[in-house]
Amino acid sequence: MKQETFVLFDADIRYNLINHLADLPLDGKVQVIIRQTGTKSARQRGYQHGVVYPAIVKSGFGGEHEADEVVLDLACKFRWALPIMIRDDDYFAEAYLLYSQKYKADPTRMRWWVKTNVHTEELTVPQMAEYLTAIIHYYTQHGVTIPEPGEDVLHD
């Protein structure tokens, strides 16, 4: 099944979405996500993946999470995005708490949960600014040089 997106801006689209949902099988193989549109600026994403992560990887920082951008992204989500999402989203916090109570002793399962459920696309522009600021602060405190963003990237 291909991914489908419905941006709700009139009653006809909402009607089509409801009908589409009613036709989906109840076999647990389809995930439905409802989220706000336009919550994170493209400039923030470009800065994160085009400047911050490459600067950290190229720095030779030497940590187990800093040699590869994919691993670095997951580590940053776990360290900084997860606490923001827990703080600001009660539903997310409850889901994380339930899973972590059961599997906190299993790092593989916890990494899987973060990889599957922590998506920085769901952060608002201010939350994303907080997330990027935390990453930059941590790595610059450890000697990594990260080029400054434009003023509009870390502020509303």
Backbone as CSV, one residue per row, in Angstrom:
resi,resn,N_x,N_y,N_z,CA_x,CA_y,CA_z,C_x,C_y,C_z
1,MET,0.847,-1.173,0.000,0.000,0.000,0.000,0.891,1.234,0.000
2,LYS,0.557,2.182,-0.871,1.348,3.410,-0.922,0.920,4.379,0.173
3,GLN,1.831,5.250,0.529,1.541,6.256,1.548,0.609,7.299,0.960
4,GLU,-0.386,7.715,1.721,-1.318,8.741,1.272,-1.384,9.854,2.299
5,THR,-1.531,11.074,1.806,-1.622,12.240,2.670,-2.901,12.996,2.346
6,PHE,-3.631,13.367,3.362,-4.836,14.175,3.215,-4.613,15.463,4.000
7,VAL,-4.542,16.591,3.316,-4.427,17.881,3.984,-5.841,18.445,4.076
8,LEU,-6.336,18.562,5.295,-7.734,18.935,5.512,-7.928,20.441,5.412
9,PHE,-8.493,20.865,4.285,-8.823,22.282,4.167,-10.246,22.503,3.684
10,ASP,-11.012,21.421,3.461,-12.441,21.582,3.195,-13.182,20.291,3.547
11,ALA,-14.504,20.371,3.568,-15.334,19.248,4.008,-15.235,18.049,3.072
12,ASP,-15.050,18.286,1.780,-14.951,17.173,0.827,-13.731,16.301,1.099
13,ILE,-12.608,16.920,1.411,-11.397,16.147,1.708,-11.590,15.353,2.993
14,ARG,-12.190,15.970,4.002,-12.458,15.247,5.244,-13.377,14.055,4.975
15,TYR,-14.407,14.236,4.157,-15.334,13.163,3.795,-14.575,12.024,3.101
16,ASN,-13.704,12.368,2.149,-12.907,11.353,1.445,-11.994,10.599,2.404
17,LEU,-11.398,11.311,3.342,-10.531,10.670,4.330,-11.323,9.683,5.184
18,ILE,-12.484,10.105,5.660,-13.310,9.227,6.501,-13.709,7.974,5.734
19,ASN,-14.106,8.128,4.486,-14.463,6.960,3.669,-13.261,6.056,3.437
20,HIS,-12.114,6.660,3.201,-10.896,5.874,2.996,-10.546,5.080,4.256
21,LEU,-10.640,5.724,5.406,-10.357,5.037,6.670,-11.319,3.876,6.897
22,ALA,-12.577,4.066,6.553,-13.578,3.014,6.751,-13.284,1.779,5.901
23,ASP,-12.600,1.969,4.782,-12.288,0.852,3.881,-11.003,0.112,4.241
24,LEU,-10.224,0.645,5.167,-8.950,0.013,5.512,-9.175,-1.264,6.317
25,PRO,-8.311,-2.273,6.084,-8.438,-3.513,6.853,-8.026,-3.292,8.311
26,LEU,-8.622,-4.056,9.188,-8.315,-3.958,10.619,-7.372,-5.080,11.019
27,ASP,-6.251,-5.177,10.303,-5.306,-6.265,10.543,-4.015,-5.807,11.217
28,GLY,-3.957,-4.548,11.617,-2.771,-4.037,12.293,-1.609,-3.720,11.369
29,LYS,-1.826,-3.743,10.060,-0.743,-3.503,9.109,-0.738,-2.082,8.556
30,VAL,-1.686,-1.267,8.999,-1.765,0.112,8.529,-1.657,1.040,9.735
31,GLN,-0.794,2.041,9.623,-0.638,3.040,10.675,-1.201,4.357,10.160
32,VAL,-2.027,5.006,10.949,-2.595,6.302,10.602,-2.000,7.333,11.554
33,ILE,-1.408,8.378,10.986,-0.794,9.439,11.781,-1.504,10.743,11.446
34,ILE,-1.947,11.458,12.461,-2.569,12.758,12.264,-1.645,13.787,12.901
35,ARG,-1.250,14.796,12.109,-0.342,15.807,12.633,-0.603,17.141,11.959
36,GLN,-0.113,18.188,12.565,-0.217,19.519,11.995,0.711,19.620,10.791
37,THR,0.337,20.402,9.802,1.212,20.613,8.656,2.096,21.822,8.906
38,GLY,3.210,21.852,8.212,4.073,23.017,8.248,4.621,23.367,9.611
39,THR,4.958,22.354,10.410,5.412,22.654,11.757,6.905,22.925,11.851
40,LYS,7.678,22.497,10.879,9.121,22.693,10.966,9.611,23.366,9.695
41,SER,10.438,24.325,9.851,10.903,25.058,8.690,11.929,24.260,7.898
42,ALA,11.873,24.428,6.601,12.834,23.768,5.710,14.252,24.252,5.999
43,ARG,14.384,25.496,6.435,15.714,26.025,6.767,16.308,25.270,7.951
44,GLN,15.477,24.944,8.942,15.968,24.188,10.094,16.426,22.798,9.664
45,ARG,15.631,22.136,8.853,15.986,20.788,8.388,17.265,20.829,7.549
46,GLY,17.357,21.818,6.684,18.560,21.959,5.867,19.799,22.211,6.712
47,TYR,19.651,23.036,7.731,20.770,23.317,8.629,21.159,22.068,9.413
48,GLN,20.169,21.332,9.912,20.424,20.112,10.689,21.198,19.089,9.861
49,HIS,20.668,18.757,8.693,21.257,17.674,7.899,22.351,18.143,6.939
50,GLY,22.361,19.430,6.611,23.348,19.922,5.662,24.551,20.594,6.289
51,VAL,24.434,21.009,7.561,25.533,21.721,8.223,25.917,21.057,9.548
52,VAL,24.953,20.932,10.468,25.260,20.465,11.825,25.787,19.035,11.818
53,TYR,25.016,18.098,11.272,25.449,16.697,11.293,26.754,16.483,10.527
54,PRO,26.905,17.035,9.310,28.191,16.858,8.625,29.370,17.451,9.400
55,ALA,29.176,18.591,10.062,30.268,19.199,10.842,30.687,18.287,11.983
56,ILE,29.715,17.658,12.635,30.028,16.761,13.752,30.752,15.524,13.251
57,VAL,30.242,14.925,12.169,30.860,13.706,11.625,32.282,13.998,11.144
58,LYS,32.484,15.118,10.454,33.807,15.464,9.914,34.783,15.935,10.987
59,SER,34.287,16.243,12.171,35.141,16.800,13.223,36.117,15.794,13.813
60,GLY,35.828,14.509,13.627,36.659,13.500,14.265,36.418,13.430,15.758
61,PHE,35.240,13.798,16.208,34.884,13.808,17.629,35.223,12.480,18.290
62,GLY,35.003,11.397,17.576,35.474,10.108,18.055,34.526,9.294,18.891
63,GLY,33.337,9.787,19.152,32.386,8.993,19.917,31.777,7.886,19.072
64,GLU,31.134,6.934,19.732,30.551,5.808,19.001,29.370,6.228,18.133
65,HIS,28.784,7.396,18.396,27.621,7.843,17.635,27.959,8.907,16.600
66,GLU,29.165,9.373,16.548,29.496,10.532,15.736,30.189,10.223,14.416
67,ALA,30.426,8.966,14.103,31.144,8.632,12.876,30.224,8.535,11.666
68,ASP,28.926,8.454,11.892,27.968,8.222,10.817,26.733,9.094,11.064
69,GLU,26.247,9.785,10.033,25.114,10.694,10.217,23.834,9.978,10.629
70,VAL,23.615,8.762,10.156,22.400,8.021,10.513,22.409,7.680,11.999
71,VAL,23.541,7.190,12.485,23.671,6.851,13.906,23.624,8.123,14.755
72,LEU,24.277,9.175,14.287,24.259,10.460,14.990,22.834,10.989,15.113
73,ASP,22.056,10.898,14.040,20.673,11.369,14.056,19.863,10.639,15.123
74,LEU,20.004,9.331,15.191,19.277,8.544,16.194,19.729,8.914,17.613
75,ALA,21.033,9.081,17.801,21.551,9.447,19.128,21.041,10.825,19.556
76,CYS,21.007,11.772,18.627,20.505,13.114,18.944,19.014,13.078,19.273
77,LYS,18.267,12.285,18.528,16.836,12.150,18.824,16.641,11.600,20.234
78,PHE,17.422,10.581,20.584,17.284,9.970,21.904,17.667,10.954,23.006
79,ARG,18.757,11.675,22.799,19.277,12.554,23.842,18.486,13.859,23.981
80,TRP,18.048,14.458,22.849,17.448,15.791,22.929,16.004,15.890,22.429
81,ALA,15.639,15.202,21.352,14.255,15.307,20.851,13.284,14.573,21.764
82,LEU,13.680,13.398,22.227,12.809,12.599,23.092,12.356,13.382,24.335
83,PRO,13.256,14.025,25.084,12.799,14.795,26.252,11.846,15.944,25.892
84,ILE,12.081,16.589,24.750,11.185,17.669,24.321,9.795,17.112,24.037
85,MET,9.750,15.989,23.327,8.462,15.395,22.979,7.734,14.870,24.214
86,ILE,8.469,14.293,25.148,7.856,13.815,26.397,7.285,14.999,27.182
87,ARG,8.027,16.076,27.238,7.591,17.265,27.982,6.341,17.910,27.372
88,ASP,6.278,17.945,26.046,5.244,18.738,25.379,4.058,17.947,24.836
89,ASP,4.099,16.623,24.866,3.024,15.814,24.279,2.637,14.705,25.252
90,ASP,1.512,14.870,25.915,1.087,13.910,26.938,0.871,12.509,26.376
91,TYR,0.278,12.407,25.192,0.037,11.095,24.590,1.369,10.392,24.309
92,PHE,2.305,11.133,23.718,3.625,10.583,23.424,4.320,10.162,24.715
93,ALA,4.242,11.005,25.736,4.884,10.707,27.022,4.341,9.417,27.618
94,GLU,3.029,9.231,27.549,2.425,8.016,28.094,2.869,6.779,27.312
95,ALA,2.910,6.895,25.981,3.345,5.764,25.156,4.791,5.394,25.469
96,TYR,5.651,6.401,25.598,7.053,6.142,25.921,7.191,5.510,27.300
97,LEU,6.471,6.038,28.262,6.539,5.515,29.625,6.133,4.043,29.670
98,LEU,5.044,3.697,29.008,4.583,2.302,29.002,5.625,1.381,28.376
99,TYR,6.184,1.794,27.237,7.173,0.961,26.559,8.460,0.866,27.375
100,SER,8.913,1.996,27.896,10.186,1.987,28.627,10.090,1.220,29.939
101,GLN,8.925,1.219,30.574,8.771,0.430,31.798,8.947,-1.055,31.511
102,LYS,8.503,-1.472,30.349,8.586,-2.887,29.997,9.965,-3.271,29.463
103,TYR,10.599,-2.371,28.682,11.814,-2.749,27.960,13.049,-1.908,28.269
104,LYS,13.049,-1.112,29.333,14.184,-0.212,29.576,15.512,-0.939,29.749
105,ALA,15.476,-2.192,30.130,16.714,-2.958,30.305,17.243,-3.504,28.983
106,ASP,16.507,-3.312,27.899,16.897,-3.843,26.591,17.218,-2.682,25.641
107,PRO,18.504,-2.306,25.524,18.872,-1.159,24.692,18.459,-1.313,23.231
108,THR,18.456,-2.532,22.714,18.070,-2.747,21.319,16.608,-2.370,21.105
109,ARG,15.748,-2.795,22.012,14.321,-2.455,21.892,14.093,-0.954,22.080
110,MET,14.830,-0.339,22.978,14.652,1.094,23.205,15.126,1.895,21.990
111,ARG,16.243,1.480,21.376,16.697,2.143,20.149,15.647,1.999,19.060
112,TRP,15.062,0.789,18.933,14.021,0.563,17.933,12.842,1.497,18.188
113,TRP,12.425,1.638,19.456,11.268,2.471,19.771,11.540,3.921,19.397
114,VAL,12.708,4.417,19.732,13.047,5.798,19.401,13.097,5.973,17.888
115,LYS,13.748,5.043,17.192,13.852,5.138,15.734,12.470,5.129,15.086
116,THR,11.564,4.346,15.618,10.229,4.199,15.048,9.298,5.347,15.417
117,ASN,9.454,5.928,16.585,8.459,6.865,17.101,8.902,8.311,17.278
118,VAL,10.186,8.576,17.299,10.663,9.950,17.485,11.017,10.521,16.120
119,HIS,10.170,11.422,15.652,10.360,12.039,14.340,10.442,13.550,14.528
120,THR,11.581,14.121,14.178,11.734,15.561,14.382,10.801,16.359,13.470
121,GLU,10.246,15.718,12.447,9.265,16.397,11.601,8.047,16.827,12.414
122,GLU,7.804,16.166,13.526,6.647,16.479,14.362,6.909,17.638,15.323
123,LEU,8.153,18.092,15.402,8.468,19.215,16.286,7.995,20.521,15.657
124,THR,7.533,21.425,16.492,7.184,22.759,16.011,8.476,23.522,15.723
125,VAL,8.353,24.669,15.096,9.540,25.476,14.808,10.284,25.839,16.101
126,PRO,9.599,26.302,17.170,10.329,26.587,18.419,10.950,25.334,19.046
127,GLN,10.253,24.201,18.997,10.813,22.960,19.540,12.049,22.550,18.749
128,MET,11.984,22.693,17.432,13.126,22.332,16.592,14.304,23.258,16.876
129,ALA,14.022,24.528,17.110,15.090,25.468,17.463,15.739,25.055,18.782
130,GLU,14.930,24.649,19.750,15.453,24.176,21.037,16.314,22.927,20.837
131,TYR,15.846,22.014,20.010,16.560,20.769,19.705,17.919,21.065,19.063
132,LEU,17.918,21.902,18.032,19.176,22.240,17.354,20.130,22.979,18.289
133,THR,19.603,23.875,19.095,20.435,24.614,20.043,21.101,23.671,21.038
134,ALA,20.362,22.666,21.503,20.934,21.691,22.449,22.064,20.896,21.802
135,ILE,21.862,20.469,20.563,22.903,19.721,19.843,24.145,20.589,19.677
136,ILE,23.945,21.804,19.192,25.065,22.721,18.953,25.804,23.015,20.255
137,HIS,25.068,23.285,21.312,25.689,23.587,22.608,26.556,22.417,23.078
138,TYR,26.020,21.218,23.028,26.759,20.045,23.495,28.057,19.867,22.706
139,TYR,27.951,19.863,21.388,29.139,19.571,20.583,30.140,20.719,20.568
140,THR,29.696,21.968,20.614,30.670,23.064,20.681,31.380,23.073,22.030
141,GLN,30.691,22.646,23.100,31.336,22.520,24.409,32.414,21.437,24.396
142,HIS,32.319,20.524,23.435,33.306,19.451,23.306,34.273,19.697,22.148
143,GLY,34.388,20.946,21.721,35.405,21.327,20.759,35.044,21.206,19.292
144,VAL,33.819,20.860,18.968,33.413,20.756,17.566,33.010,22.143,17.074
145,THR,33.505,22.521,15.910,33.141,23.800,15.311,31.958,23.584,14.378
146,ILE,30.862,24.252,14.677,29.657,24.152,13.849,29.360,25.548,13.321
147,PRO,29.314,25.710,11.999,29.029,27.031,11.429,27.695,27.588,11.929
148,GLU,27.678,28.883,12.147,26.467,29.553,12.636,25.380,29.525,11.563
149,PRO,24.135,29.371,12.002,23.023,29.433,11.053,22.608,30.882,10.824
150,GLY,21.716,31.079,9.873,21.091,32.386,9.744,20.225,32.632,10.968
151,GLU,19.959,33.877,11.290,19.190,34.233,12.489,17.817,33.573,12.511
152,ASP,17.198,33.375,11.346,15.842,32.830,11.295,15.778,31.328,11.553
153,VAL,16.894,30.641,11.615,16.887,29.190,11.794,16.625,28.802,13.244
154,LEU,17.185,29.507,14.189,17.044,29.139,15.597,16.048,30.015,16.354
155,HIS,15.335,30.859,15.648,14.332,31.720,16.281,13.095,31.740,15.402
156,ASP,11.926,32.015,16.018,10.674,32.113,15.238,10.728,33.319,14.341
